[in-house]
Amino acid sequence: MARHYEVPPTAGLPPSISDLFTSGGDLADMASRVMGLTSPQVECSGTASLVIALETLKKSSTRSEVIIPAYTCPLVPIAIAHCGLQVKLCDLAPDDFDLDMKQLASLVTENTLAVLPTHLGGRVANIGEVKKLAAPFEVTVIEDAAQALGADVGKHGDITFYSLAVGKGLSTFEGGLMTANNGELRQGLLKTSQNIIPSDMPFELRRCIEMIGYSFFYNPKGLHYVYGQTRRKALQAKQPEEAIGDVFDFDIPLHRVSRWRMKVGANAMKRLPEFIEQTGRQALKRCDRLDAISGIRVIRDKSDARGVWPFLMVLMPDRTSRDAALKSLWSSPLGVTRLFMHALPDYNYLGKIVPATHAPNARDFANRMLTISNSLWLDDERFGKICQTLELAVGQNK
């Protein structure tokens, strides 16, 4: 195998240098035409999109609680706290990423402003059931599709937002898209954005420079230097949260995205549907291979839902076998990692904004799950080595 060949942890659309120079048109218009999004608006991040959504809802409500999964990105509770709202956690269903609907039914009240189900790892959450539970209380359902651009989502929720961060299906280095299911709400989101999102040219210039660097380094050789070495140093220093990238600042960057970065994103968007098809075919084939390993389960879409596959979420039999697999795979260049380090109540730095909550299923999910990159740069030989390691890890703990 080639030296200095690093597989990214997610299947991000490979950038093209030509994207930086060709006139790409309008990103929002391209997202509407290519992805079928209804009148999307472009923001500086998925987190900023969530802030805009919550601030919009606050204007017409005195409600103060936002229900989120007990296992999701730490930026979600940080955004809720940024808006002066209270986090309320709902446990996951057993062995699944979806919300525990029975518990959710007991949590929704007249003080609930919104519920945020997550399309985790591109898998499609059961938004229809969430909507049924939220409707009697007129609670807004916000679909967290940060990892699911291109998936069959956004049909049942009131607001949907997507991330265009580094390594996502489409990246503007950092960015977001959001839309809503009715014109009045879309106008409200746009007005809020205009009122609270400032222009910050120095910060946007930094993002433009980072976008150029991303275009040159997001490849197996470049990733060895800008991602692989940094991750391995954090693991050697026994700093797993830093290795994952789970430690976030409470100061959320809010600024307008330049026309140039939008054009770069619009250029890349043209290639996204074919890339989604390619990674989808690869993922389904590899799910079958993983399913043949006794004791593990790959998280798939339910019924006829159509998700996207930035990575494969694999549930190991127990924490011991998961940790045994990661002992060799996490520091390897094969694109195997953990998604989020903990269930939300177990992050010390979130203690002031996340309530102590009994969430056994979320904790179990965090303790047993690992992710395998679905990048097209992870060839069959490398994927085979991952499978062999998983088989050994499971066998050692029988």
C-alpha positions, 0 to 999 in steps of 0.5 A: 500500500502507498505511504502517506495514504489517509482515508478521510473519516467521511465520504466528502465530495472530492473538490476540483481545483476548477471549482475555484475559478469557474463561474458556478452561479448561485448556490441556493438556486443550484441546491434547488435545481439539483437537490430539490430543496424548496427555496433554500437559503445559504448560511455560514454553517449548519449551526448558524442555520439552527440558531436562525431557526430557533431565533425565528421561533422565539419571536412568536413564542414564550416557550423555552424548551428544545428536545434533542436526542441524547446522542447527537453533535455537541454543537446542537445544545451549544446552539440552543444555549446560545439562543437562551433556550433550555435543552431537554434530552430524549433517549434513543430507541434501543440499538438505534439512532432514532428517538425513543418515541414513548419517552418523547411522548412524555416529554413534549409539553406546552413549553416545548418550542421545538423537537430536533430529530437527527438524520444521523450519519445520513440515515433517515429518522422517523420524522413522521412519528415525531410530527404526530407526537408534536402536532397536538402541542403545535410544536415545531419539528426541526430536522437536523440533516447536517449529515444528510444532504441528498437524502430523502428528508425534509418532507415531514418536518417544519424546518430542515437544515444541512451542513456544508462543513469539511468532509460533508457530502458537499463542502464550502469548507464551512457552510449550511443550507436551510429551508422550511415547509411553508412560505411564511416560515421561509420568509421568517427565517430569511428576515431573521438571518438578515437581522442577526447575521453580520458581514465580517469580511476578515473572517470570511477572507479566512474561510476563503483561504481555508477553502483554497487549502481544502481544495488542495489537501482533501485527497489521500496524500494531503489528508495524511498531513492535515488530518491523520498526523493531528489525529494520531498525536491526539490519540497518543496524548490520550485526548480522544475528544480532540482526536474526534473533533468533539470539543467546540467553542461556545462562541458560534461564528456568525457571518455572511458567506461570500459570493465566491464561496457560494460559486465554488459550492455551486460548481461542486453541487453539479457533481454531487448526485453522481457521487451520492449514487456511487457511494450508495452502491459501495455502501450497500455492498459493504453493508452486506459484507459487514452483516456476514460478521457474527455479532455486529450490526450495520445501521441501515435505513428503515423500510423504503427510506433513502439515505446517503452514506458518508460513513457506515455506522457499526454496532459492535456486540459490546464496548469491549469488542468495540474498543478492541477493534479501535485499538488498532483501527483508530490510529490507522489511516483506514478511516475508522473512528467514533462519531461522537465520543459520548452521550451528551450528558457525559461531556464535562464541558457541556455540564452547564447547558446539558442536564443530567439525564438518564439515557441508557440507550444513548450511552449504550449506542455511544459505547458500542458504535464505531464508524467506517468511512464510505469514501471512494478512496477506501478500496476493497483491499483496505476495507478487507483489512477493516473487516478482518480486524472486526472479526478478530475483535468479536472473536476475542470477546466471545 
